[in-house]
Amino acid sequence: SAEVAKRRISSLLSGPSSRSLRTLAEVRYYQSMNLIDAADVEQLFHIAGDQDGLVLLYGPLDQRIEMSRKWAVEATREEE
């Protein structure tokens, strides 16, 4: 349900790994299931990633790919 999706997103954003591609993918999943709307998605991408999040949401393909790589490399470094 929409309420469960919003609670899950809230939990993700309050956790230590809120700035992750996984978090953003989950947000988009809930949008694809019509559990959250486009305005919520924009706000959540901004909360999770600030300007980087908005680039991932609205930027040209080459910038989205570059930003995705950057976030993936950062996530890999954090795991080490």
N, C-alpha and C positions, 0 to 999 in steps of 0.2 A: 504494500500500500504506500501511498505518498507519505504518510506519517512515519512509517518504518524507514523509508528511504531518507527522509530528512533527519531522523535520529542517527542513522548510520553515517551520513555525511558529517553531521555535527561531531560524532565520535572520531571520525577520521581527521577532521580539521583541528581537533583539540589534542591530537596525539603528536608524538615526536617526529613522525614521518609524514606530516601533512603536506609538505612540499615534495610531492612525488608524482611521477607519471601514473602510477597506480591509482592514486587519489583522483586525478583528473579523469582517468579512464572510467572509474566508477561513477563519477558525476555524469559523464556523457552517457553511460549505460542507463542510468536512471532517467535521463532526458529521453533517450530512445524508447523507453518504456512508458513515456508520458506521465512520469511521476513527479517531475519538476519541469518548470518552464524555462525559456531562453533567458529571461531576466535573472532567474536564480542561478543558472549556469554561469552567466557573466560575473555575477557577484562572487560565486564560489571559486571560479578561476582566479579572480583578483585576490581573494583572501588567501588562497593556497599559494599563489605564485607572484603576486603583485604585478608589475609590468610584464615580467616573463610569462605569467599566466595568460595575460591578454594577448601577447604575441602568439602563444600556442593556440589560442582560441580564434583570433582574427587575422593573424599575420599571413603574408604570402607563403606559399608552400616551402620555398627554400629557407625562409626564416623559421618556420615551424620545425623543419627537419633539423636545422642547426641547433635550435633551442632544445629539442628532444634529445639530441646527442649530448649536449651540455648537461642536462639533468641526469641522463643515464650514467655519464662518466662520474658526476658528483655522487650519485647513489652508490656506484661501485666503490669509490674511494671511502665512503662512510662505512661500508661493510667490512673493509679491510682492517 
